[in-house]
Amino acid sequence: MSVNGIEITEIRIHPVKKKDAAGPLEAFARVILNGQLCINSIRVMRGKYGPFVSYPRDFNRKEEKGYQFCYPITRSLQAYLSERILGEWKTVAA
């Protein structure tokens, strides 16, 4: 399956080993798109309404602002990436 010509060709899930019981971080993911673009540091987080995917960002402590390095622009791509990443995470976490 692909969305707008973008296909996930590989997903690697790296569960957090020394997890803070109160912390929301569950795992990191690495995704390769079309065998040509790698996105690292995607986070699988536990939220109030269940697990979700969070994309890499930089946080400037001085200005107390953050900005995302990369993220899906369309809802269809967001849904596709989230579904595949969370699906893979569930198989690894089980």
GROMACS elastic network, one bead per residue, 0.5 to 0.9 nm:
[ bonds ]
;  ai    aj funct       b0    kb
    1     6     6  0.87853   500
    1     7     6  0.66152   500
    1     8     6  0.83584   500
    2     5     6  0.57294   500
    2     6     6  0.52797   500
    2     8     6  0.73992   500
    2    77     6  0.88220   500
    2    80     6  0.81508   500
    3     6     6  0.51915   500
    3     7     6  0.66083   500
    3    76     6  0.69323   500
    3    77     6  0.60604   500
    3    80     6  0.72742   500
    4     7     6  0.84826   500
    4    76     6  0.86772   500
    4    77     6  0.79124   500
    5    34     6  0.84641   500
    6    33     6  0.65177   500
    6    34     6  0.62487   500
    6    77     6  0.81463   500
    7    32     6  0.85453   500
    7    33     6  0.55984   500
    7    34     6  0.52644   500
    7    35     6  0.84488   500
    8    11     6  0.73100   500
    8    31     6  0.68897   500
    8    32     6  0.59253   500
    8    34     6  0.61221   500
    8    35     6  0.78415   500
    8    81     6  0.78423   500
    8    84     6  0.82897   500
    9    31     6  0.77579   500
    9    32     6  0.56715   500
    9    33     6  0.56468   500
    9    34     6  0.57610   500
    9    35     6  0.57568   500
   10    30     6  0.80112   500
   10    31     6  0.57725   500
   10    32     6  0.50823   500
   10    33     6  0.72688   500
   10    34     6  0.87722   500
   10    35     6  0.77147   500
   11    29     6  0.68881   500
   11    30     6  0.57165   500
   11    32     6  0.65311   500
   11    84     6  0.82721   500
   11    85     6  0.70326   500
   11    88     6  0.74591   500
   12    28     6  0.83462   500
   12    29     6  0.55609   500
   12    30     6  0.51032   500
   12    31     6  0.65769   500
   12    32     6  0.88718   500
   12    85     6  0.86870   500
   12    88     6  0.81165   500
   12    89     6  0.87835   500
   13    27     6  0.66931   500
   13    28     6  0.59064   500
   13    30     6  0.65894   500
   13    31     6  0.88444   500
   13    85     6  0.80466   500
   13    88     6  0.71627   500
   13    89     6  0.61641   500
   13    92     6  0.72407   500
   14    17     6  0.86218   500
   14    26     6  0.89148   500
   14    27     6  0.54720   500
   14    28     6  0.50939   500
   14    29     6  0.60774   500
   14    30     6  0.82884   500
   14    89     6  0.85759   500
   14    92     6  0.86210   500
   15    19     6  0.88579   500
   15    26     6  0.61226   500
   15    28     6  0.62771   500
   15    29     6  0.84529   500
   15    44     6  0.88717   500
   15    89     6  0.81539   500
   15    92     6  0.79531   500
   15    93     6  0.74287   500
   16    19     6  0.56375   500
   16    25     6  0.73664   500
   16    26     6  0.57565   500
   16    28     6  0.72493   500
   17    26     6  0.89301   500
   17    27     6  0.86228   500
   19    22     6  0.85498   500
   19    23     6  0.72422   500
   19    24     6  0.88613   500
   19    25     6  0.74413   500
   19    26     6  0.73197   500
   20    24     6  0.79843   500
   20    25     6  0.80670   500
   21    24     6  0.81543   500
   23    26     6  0.83260   500
   23    45     6  0.88935   500
   23    46     6  0.83327   500
   24    44     6  0.85018   500
   24    45     6  0.52555   500
   24    47     6  0.67186   500
   24    51     6  0.89546   500
   25    28     6  0.82891   500
   25    43     6  0.70430   500
   25    44     6  0.62936   500
   25    46     6  0.64530   500
   26    43     6  0.75447   500
   26    44     6  0.54966   500
   26    45     6  0.54635   500
   26    46     6  0.67627   500
   26    51     6  0.86984   500
   27    42     6  0.84629   500
   27    43     6  0.59200   500
   27    44     6  0.50962   500
   27    45     6  0.72423   500
   27    89     6  0.77495   500
   28    40     6  0.80030   500
   28    41     6  0.57618   500
   28    42     6  0.55401   500
   28    44     6  0.60394   500
   28    45     6  0.89836   500
   29    39     6  0.83614   500
   29    40     6  0.65055   500
   29    41     6  0.60766   500
   29    43     6  0.61142   500
   29    44     6  0.72765   500
   29    85     6  0.73640   500
   29    89     6  0.83898   500
   30    38     6  0.69730   500
   30    39     6  0.56831   500
   30    41     6  0.64636   500
   30    42     6  0.64297   500
   31    37     6  0.81451   500
   31    38     6  0.56999   500
   31    39     6  0.52727   500
   31    40     6  0.66838   500
   31    42     6  0.80717   500
   31    81     6  0.88902   500
   31    85     6  0.82315   500
   32    35     6  0.58443   500
   32    36     6  0.67720   500
   32    37     6  0.54332   500
   32    39     6  0.63659   500
   32    40     6  0.87934   500
   33    36     6  0.59389   500
   33    37     6  0.51138   500
   33    38     6  0.64273   500
   33    39     6  0.81302   500
   34    37     6  0.68156   500
   35    38     6  0.80538   500
   39    42     6  0.71971   500
   39    55     6  0.89707   500
   39    56     6  0.84771   500
   39    70     6  0.81924   500
   40    43     6  0.89697   500
   40    55     6  0.88318   500
   40    56     6  0.75093   500
   41    54     6  0.88967   500
   41    55     6  0.71570   500
   41    56     6  0.55916   500
   41    57     6  0.87919   500
   42    53     6  0.69630   500
   42    54     6  0.58878   500
   42    56     6  0.56108   500
   43    52     6  0.83158   500
   43    53     6  0.57632   500
   43    54     6  0.50034   500
   43    55     6  0.63263   500
   43    56     6  0.74963   500
   44    51     6  0.67557   500
   44    52     6  0.58567   500
   44    54     6  0.63561   500
   44    55     6  0.89730   500
   44    85     6  0.81547   500
   44    86     6  0.74136   500
   44    89     6  0.79095   500
   45    50     6  0.83643   500
   45    51     6  0.54608   500
   45    52     6  0.53911   500
   45    53     6  0.62165   500
   45    54     6  0.69703   500
   46    49     6  0.80127   500
   46    50     6  0.56706   500
   46    52     6  0.64167   500
   46    53     6  0.89182   500
   47    50     6  0.50012   500
   47    51     6  0.55892   500
   47    52     6  0.68114   500
   48    51     6  0.82441   500
   49    52     6  0.86818   500
   51    86     6  0.75998   500
   52    82     6  0.71484   500
   52    86     6  0.73849   500
   53    81     6  0.84722   500
   53    82     6  0.59700   500
   53    85     6  0.76386   500
   53    86     6  0.74782   500
   54    57     6  0.87311   500
   54    71     6  0.87575   500
   55    68     6  0.69282   500
   55    69     6  0.77509   500
   55    70     6  0.66598   500
   55    71     6  0.60472   500
   55    72     6  0.89135   500
   56    67     6  0.86895   500
   56    68     6  0.58611   500
   56    69     6  0.57806   500
   56    70     6  0.65126   500
   56    71     6  0.79391   500
   57    66     6  0.65558   500
   57    67     6  0.54288   500
   57    69     6  0.53983   500
   57    70     6  0.77340   500
   58    65     6  0.85122   500
   58    66     6  0.53944   500
   58    67     6  0.55256   500
   58    68     6  0.63487   500
   58    69     6  0.72121   500
   59    62     6  0.89114   500
   59    63     6  0.86143   500
   59    64     6  0.70471   500
   59    65     6  0.58432   500
   59    67     6  0.66235   500
   59    68     6  0.87983   500
   60    63     6  0.56188   500
   60    64     6  0.55803   500
   60    65     6  0.54789   500
   60    66     6  0.59023   500
   60    67     6  0.85809   500
   61    65     6  0.69370   500
   61    66     6  0.83926   500
   62    65     6  0.80447   500
   63    66     6  0.85395   500
   68    71     6  0.69868   500
   71    78     6  0.80894   500
   72    75     6  0.75430   500
   72    76     6  0.87380   500
   72    77     6  0.59698   500
   72    78     6  0.53966   500
   72    81     6  0.83829   500
   73    76     6  0.87286   500
   73    77     6  0.72874   500
   73    78     6  0.73035   500
   74    77     6  0.54125   500
   74    78     6  0.62590   500
   74    79     6  0.86895   500
   75    79     6  0.60160   500
   75    80     6  0.84860   500
   76    79     6  0.51851   500
   76    80     6  0.61471   500
   76    81     6  0.86648   500
   77    81     6  0.60673   500
   77    82     6  0.84149   500
   78    81     6  0.53345   500
   78    82     6  0.60373   500
   78    83     6  0.84569   500
   79    82     6  0.51635   500
   79    83     6  0.59103   500
   79    84     6  0.85189   500
   80    83     6  0.52731   500
   80    84     6  0.62232   500
   80    85     6  0.85636   500
   81    84     6  0.53304   500
   81    85     6  0.59684   500
   81    86     6  0.83634   500
   82    85     6  0.52306   500
   82    86     6  0.58249   500
   82    87     6  0.81352   500
   83    86     6  0.54432   500
   83    87     6  0.58955   500
   83    88     6  0.85752   500
   84    87     6  0.50708   500
   84    88     6  0.61761   500
   84    89     6  0.85693   500
   85    88     6  0.52197   500
   85    89     6  0.61096   500
   85    90     6  0.86704   500
   86    90     6  0.60956   500
   86    91     6  0.87239   500
   87    90     6  0.52348   500
   87    91     6  0.65790   500
   87    92     6  0.89061   500
   88    91     6  0.52623   500
   88    92     6  0.63755   500
   88    93     6  0.86181   500
   89    92     6  0.51147   500
   89    93     6  0.58895   500
   89    94     6  0.84523   500
   90    93     6  0.50919   500
   90    94     6  0.60009   500
   91    94     6  0.54090   500
